[in-house]
Amino acid sequence: MATSWGEEQTGAAALPSAHSPAAHRDRWSFIFLVAFGVVVYTIPSAWIEGLAWLRPALLTSALAAGLMVLRRIGKAEPFILDGRRGLALLGFVALCAASTAWSIAPEVSRTTGNDLIKLAAIYFTLINVVTTPKRLMVFCGAIVIASMVTSVGVIQWYLSGEDLVEGYRGRWHGVYADPNHMAMDVGLIVPLAVAFVGRRKNPMWLRTICVIAAALAVTAVVFSHSRGGFIGLCVGMVIWALRENRRLKSLLFAGAFAIGLLIFAPSSFWERNETVTTFEQDLSALGRVHAWEVAAGISRDHPVVGVGAGGFRYAWPLYAPPEATTAFVAHNIFLDVVAEVGWVGMLLFMIFMASAVGGVFAAGRHPEIGWLAKGLAAASALYLTCDLFSGYILSAHLYMLCGLAACAARIAMAPQTAEAQLPRRVYSAPTVGLPEGGAA
């Protein structure tokens, strides 16, 4: 059965009939959800005067979530909690919110807990609304196209030469003001874009735009001079190339990507990446080592539930070596989680992440959305690699990417689930009358 979007109901939850009030709410919920994804990358309030008060990201996400809840209530449909993934995320968010009780910085933990609730709401809205292959494709395509605004903004900022981080590292507005965060948030677009390019069934105009989006994103990552972003980008592209069906073509594409880096990347990019092996002489790299030492010390003294969500920076003076005079973040999302909410939080976070990433890798075998699932899997690997160097738990991109990965996994599993739930008929062999006395 087709909906007004022309979608087959192959997702995790069937959509309501096209002309019902619930269908209109569902359609508008998806529209606002796509708008949220676009706003996350374009940040219109940063460069359009007068929009800051409107808070477009909060507005669009709230409208999407609100309409989704109204539709579920109106149709008396169950809310999709997404099994162990969703329950682990809910447990993680609850632990972070509860950490106010033992936190080294209670107000910071309270704010962090509130922000995590909003991010979890985005995740649950995604899995309750993006329930068909076409919706997954539309959302991913929208953020790929929207990322061009971010990439162009970074490139223009870099070329202007004004207000660069450390005098030479490109950045943009909002969360993209940190070159490392910008590199990982823009970098995840590259595997998605090449997935769209590699699918022949996609219209030529879309494939052309995605080629441009991928090139701009790579350029933005290069101008960030982020070592973690560069390593993550390489990991993501290699994984995408190895998992593609047309492996030779994909490897040639990855080779062209590497050659382009060698030719066009500025010398400062390679000079900074060479410092990976001489971190003792690099203050930025040495700061990461100090941060990891702080995380280890916190975990040793507070192994179960940590020092409270958001409390890492405030615990720094208690655990940092004397030569580390500046407080840094953990620069590793897993060490950050262990330090702030302990091994209990780490277990919940790992269940959530492993289930989302494992699910999207398995979805790569699906005949209809496998091509896009492979792009999402590569993007997930890219992002997790970057998380080892510059991750943080309050990243909207992280929960959006995990949500899309979970959507792909649920869509891929939906036919199997539906088949398992079909009533089975039991057929009995026809009774053949026998002559009296039982002998044939």
C-alpha positions in Angstrom: 0.0 0.0 0.0 1.4 3.4 -1.0 1.2 6.6 1.0 0.9 10.2 -0.2 4.7 10.2 -0.3 4.7 7.3 -2.7 6.3 5.1 0.0 5.8 1.4 0.4 5.0 0.5 4.0 8.2 -1.5 4.6 9.4 0.4 7.6 9.3 -0.4 11.3 5.8 1.0 11.7 3.0 1.3 9.2 1.9 4.8 8.2 -1.7 6.0 8.6 -4.0 6.4 5.6 -3.1 9.3 3.4 -6.1 11.6 4.1 -6.6 11.1 7.9 -5.6 13.8 10.4 -3.0 11.4 11.7 -1.4 11.2 8.2 -1.2 14.9 8.0 0.5 15.1 11.4 2.8 12.3 10.4 3.7 14.1 7.1 4.3 17.4 8.9 6.4 15.7 11.6 8.6 14.4 8.9 8.8 17.8 7.1 9.9 19.5 10.4 12.3 16.7 11.1 14.0 17.2 7.7 14.0 21.0 8.4 15.8 20.3 11.7 18.5 18.3 9.8 18.9 21.2 7.4 19.1 23.8 10.2 21.7 21.8 12.0 24.0 22.2 9.1 23.0 25.7 7.8 22.6 27.5 11.2 20.5 30.3 9.7 20.3 32.2 13.0 24.1 32.7 12.8 24.1 34.6 9.5 20.5 35.8 9.0 19.9 38.8 11.3 16.8 38.5 13.5 16.5 34.7 13.6 18.5 34.1 16.8 15.4 34.6 19.0 13.5 32.0 17.0 16.0 29.2 17.8 15.2 27.3 14.6 16.9 24.0 15.6 14.9 23.8 18.9 11.7 25.0 17.1 11.8 22.5 14.3 12.8 19.5 16.5 10.1 20.4 19.0 7.4 20.6 16.3 8.6 17.3 14.8 8.5 15.5 18.2 5.2 17.1 19.2 3.4 16.1 16.0 4.8 12.6 16.2 3.5 12.2 19.8 0.1 13.6 18.8 -0.1 11.1 15.9 0.8 8.2 18.2 -1.8 9.2 20.8 -4.5 10.0 18.2 -4.1 6.6 16.6 -3.6 4.8 19.9 -0.3 3.4 18.5 2.5 2.3 20.7 5.6 4.5 20.9 8.6 2.9 19.4 11.3 2.6 22.1 13.7 0.7 19.8 14.5 -2.3 22.0 17.8 -2.5 23.8 19.2 0.5 21.9 16.4 2.8 23.1 16.4 1.4 26.6 20.1 1.8 26.9 19.9 5.4 25.7 17.1 6.1 28.2 19.1 4.6 31.0 22.2 6.6 30.0 20.2 9.9 29.9 18.5 9.1 33.3 21.9 8.4 34.8 23.3 11.7 33.6 20.3 13.6 34.9 20.5 11.8 38.2 24.3 12.5 38.5 23.3 16.0 39.9 23.1 14.2 43.3 26.8 13.3 43.4 28.3 15.7 40.9 31.4 17.8 41.4 29.5 20.6 39.6 25.7 20.0 40.2 24.5 22.9 38.0 26.6 21.8 35.1 25.3 18.3 35.5 21.7 19.5 35.6 22.2 21.5 32.3 24.0 18.6 30.7 21.2 16.2 31.7 18.6 18.6 30.2 20.5 18.9 27.0 20.8 15.1 26.7 17.0 14.8 27.1 16.6 17.0 24.1 19.1 15.0 22.1 17.4 11.7 23.0 14.1 13.2 21.9 15.7 13.8 18.5 16.7 10.1 18.3 13.3 8.8 19.3 11.6 11.2 16.9 13.8 9.9 14.0 13.0 6.2 14.7 9.3 6.9 15.1 9.0 9.0 11.9 11.7 7.8 9.5 10.1 4.4 8.9 10.4 3.9 5.1 13.3 3.7 2.6 12.2 6.8 0.8 12.0 8.9 4.0 15.5 7.7 5.0 16.8 8.6 1.6 15.1 12.1 1.7 16.5 12.9 5.1 20.0 11.8 4.2 19.9 13.6 0.9 18.7 16.8 2.7 21.6 16.9 5.1 24.1 16.2 2.4 22.8 19.2 0.4 22.6 21.4 3.5 26.2 20.6 4.4 27.3 22.6 1.4 26.4 25.8 3.3 28.7 24.8 6.2 31.5 23.7 3.9 31.3 26.9 1.8 31.2 29.0 5.1 34.4 27.2 6.4 36.2 27.7 3.0 35.3 31.4 2.8 36.4 31.9 6.4 39.7 30.2 5.8 40.4 32.1 2.6 39.6 35.4 4.3 42.4 34.6 6.8 40.6 36.4 9.6 40.0 35.0 13.2 41.4 31.5 12.4 42.0 29.1 15.3 45.7 29.1 16.1 46.2 31.4 13.1 45.7 28.9 10.4 42.7 26.5 11.1 39.4 27.0 9.4 36.1 27.2 11.2 32.6 28.6 11.0 29.7 29.5 13.3 28.2 27.7 16.3 29.4 24.2 17.0 31.5 24.5 13.8 33.7 27.2 15.6 35.8 24.3 16.9 37.8 23.0 14.0 37.9 19.4 15.4 34.1 19.3 15.8 33.6 20.9 12.4 35.8 18.3 10.8 33.9 15.3 12.2 30.5 16.8 11.7 31.2 17.8 8.1 33.3 14.7 7.4 30.5 12.3 8.0 28.8 13.8 5.0 31.4 12.4 2.6 30.5 8.7 2.8 26.8 9.6 2.5 27.4 11.8 -0.5 29.5 9.1 -2.3 26.8 6.5 -1.6 24.3 8.7 -3.4 26.8 9.2 -6.3 27.5 5.5 -6.6 23.8 4.5 -7.0 22.9 4.6 -10.6 19.2 4.8 -10.0 19.5 8.2 -8.4 18.8 11.1 -10.8 21.8 12.8 -12.4 21.1 16.2 -10.8 21.2 14.6 -7.3 24.4 12.7 -8.0 26.0 15.9 -9.4 25.1 17.9 -6.3 26.4 15.1 -4.1 29.8 15.1 -5.9 30.0 18.9 -5.2 28.9 18.4 -1.6 31.6 15.7 -1.1 34.3 17.8 -2.6 33.4 20.8 -0.5 33.2 18.7 2.7 36.7 17.2 2.0 38.0 20.7 1.5 36.5 21.9 4.7 38.1 19.0 6.6 41.5 19.8 5.1 41.2 23.5 6.0 40.3 22.5 9.6 43.8 20.9 9.9 42.2 18.4 12.2 44.4 15.2 12.6 41.5 13.2 14.0 39.2 14.5 11.3 41.7 13.4 8.6 42.2 9.9 10.1 38.4 9.5 10.5 37.8 10.5 6.9 40.4 8.0 5.7 38.8 5.2 7.8 35.3 6.1 6.6 36.3 6.1 2.9 38.2 2.8 3.2 35.2 1.1 4.8 32.8 2.4 2.2 35.1 1.3 -0.6 35.6 -2.2 0.8 31.9 -2.8 1.4 30.6 -1.6 -2.0 29.5 -4.3 -4.5 31.4 -2.7 -7.4 34.6 -2.8 -5.4 37.0 -1.9 -8.2 35.1 1.2 -9.1 34.8 2.2 -5.4 38.5 1.7 -4.8 39.3 3.8 -7.9 37.0 6.5 -6.4 38.8 6.3 -3.0 42.2 6.5 -4.9 41.0 9.6 -6.7 40.1 11.0 -3.3 43.6 10.3 -1.9 45.3 11.8 -5.0 43.2 14.9 -4.7 44.3 15.3 -1.1 48.0 14.9 -2.1 47.7 17.5 -4.9 45.4 20.2 -3.3 45.9 20.0 0.4 48.1 23.0 1.7 51.5 22.2 3.1 50.4 23.3 6.6 47.8 20.4 6.5 50.6 17.8 6.0 52.9 19.6 8.5 50.4 19.4 11.2 49.5 15.7 10.5 53.2 14.8 10.7 53.2 15.9 14.4 51.2 12.8 15.3 54.4 10.9 15.8 56.1 13.8 17.8 53.3 14.7 20.2 55.7 15.7 22.9 56.5 18.8 20.9 52.9 19.7 20.1 50.9 21.5 22.8 47.6 20.5 21.4 48.6 16.8 21.2 50.2 16.9 24.6 47.0 18.5 26.0 45.2 15.3 24.9 47.7 13.1 26.8 47.1 15.2 29.9 43.3 14.9 29.5 43.6 11.1 29.2 45.6 11.1 32.4 42.9 13.1 34.1 40.3 10.7 32.9 42.3 7.7 34.2 42.6 9.4 37.6 38.9 10.2 37.9 38.0 6.6 36.9 40.4 5.2 39.5 38.7 7.3 42.3 35.1 7.2 41.0 34.8 4.0 39.0 31.0 3.3 39.3 29.2 6.6 38.5 32.0 9.1 37.9 32.1 12.8 38.9 28.8 13.8 37.3 27.7 14.7 33.8 29.7 17.6 32.5 32.1 17.5 35.5 35.3 16.6 33.7 36.6 20.1 33.3 35.8 20.9 37.0 37.7 17.8 38.2 40.7 18.8 36.1 42.6 20.6 38.9 42.4 17.6 41.2 44.0 15.1 38.7 46.0 17.0 36.1 49.8 16.9 36.3 51.5 20.1 37.4 52.7 21.0 33.9 49.1 20.9 32.6 47.9 24.4 33.5 45.0 24.7 31.1 41.8 22.7 31.6 40.8 20.7 28.5 37.9 18.4 27.7 38.5 14.7 27.6 39.2 14.6 23.8 37.8 11.1 23.8 34.1 10.4 24.1 34.6 7.0 25.8 37.0 8.4 28.4 34.6 11.3 28.9 31.7 9.0 29.6 33.8 6.8 32.0 35.1 9.9 33.9 31.7 11.6 34.2 29.2 8.8 34.7 31.5 5.8 35.5 31.5 2.3 34.2 27.7 2.0 34.6 27.3 4.9 32.2 29.9 3.4 29.9 28.1 0.1 29.7 24.8 1.8 28.8 26.5 4.1 26.2 28.3 1.1 24.6 25.1 -0.9 24.3 23.5 2.0 22.6 26.3 2.8 20.2 27.2 -0.9 19.4 23.6 -1.8 18.7 23.2 1.2 16.4 26.4 0.8 14.5 26.1 -3.0 14.3 22.6 -2.7 13.0 23.5 -0.4 10.2 26.4 -2.6 9.1 24.0 -5.6 8.9 21.5 -3.4 7.0 24.1 -3.1 4.2 22.9 -6.5 2.9 19.3 -5.2 2.3 18.4 -5.2 -1.4 16.6 -1.8 -1.3 18.5 0.3 1.2 21.8 -1.5 1.4 23.5 1.2 -0.7 22.5 3.9 1.8 23.1 1.7 4.9 26.7 1.2 3.7 27.1 5.0 3.5 25.7 5.4 7.0 27.9 2.6 8.3 31.0 4.3 6.8 29.9 7.6 8.3 29.4 5.9 11.7 32.9 4.4 11.6 34.3 7.8 10.6 32.5 9.6 13.4 33.5 7.0 16.0 37.1 7.3 14.9 37.0 11.0 15.4 35.3 10.5 18.8 38.6 8.8 19.9 40.3 12.2 19.5 37.7 14.9 19.9 34.4 13.4 21.0 31.8 14.8 23.3 28.5 13.5 24.5 26.4 16.7 23.7 26.7 16.4 20.0 23.5 16.7 18.0 25.2 15.1 15.0 26.1 12.0 17.1 22.5 11.3 18.0 21.2 12.2 14.6 23.7 9.8 13.0 22.9 7.0 15.5 19.2 7.6 14.8 19.6 7.3 11.1 21.7 4.1 11.6 18.9 2.7 13.8 16.3 3.7 11.2 18.2 1.8 8.5 18.5 -1.2 10.8 14.8 -1.2 11.6 13.7 -0.8 8.0 16.0 -3.6 6.9 14.6 -5.9 9.7 10.9 -5.0 9.1 10.1 -7.6 6.4 11.6 -10.3 8.6 9.7 -9.1 11.6 6.5 -8.9 9.6 7.0 -12.4 8.3 7.7 -13.8 11.8 4.4 -12.2 13.0 2.2 -13.7 10.3 -0.3 -16.2 11.6 0.7 -19.7 10.5 -2.0 -22.1 9.2 -1.8 -25.7 10.3 -2.8 -28.1 7.6 -3.8 -31.6 8.5 -3.6 -34.5 6.1 -7.0 -35.5 4.7 -8.5 -38.5 6.4 -8.9 -41.4 4.1 -11.7 -43.8 4.9 -10.6 -47.3 5.6 -12.7 -50.4 5.2 -14.3 -51.7 8.3 -11.8 -53.8 10.2 -8.9 -51.4 9.5 -7.3 -53.3 6.6 -6.5 -51.5 3.4 
